[in-house]
Amino acid sequence: MKRKENRVVISFHTTTEAIAMEEACREERIDGRLIPLPRVISAGCGLAWSAPSEKEQEILKFMKKRGLTCETTGIYLI
């Protein structure tokens, strides 16, 4: 069983936004992956971007630079 750790979790209004995030991060080699939305978060599309918690500010700056939008963001034990 995988050990739980604090991760930044970014949820999206639509699946299109989630996929755009995945593609942009892949292009820039930004660590993270799409995951099913954790139950503790209620948000739009059911997908979220998960990355190491220490990367939160870097990722948010990257999203702003690329014009990517999200619904919520936070640090969760997953």
Helices and strands as residue ranges (DSSP letters): E 6-11, H 15-28, E 33-36, E 47-52, G 53-55, H 56-66, E 72-77
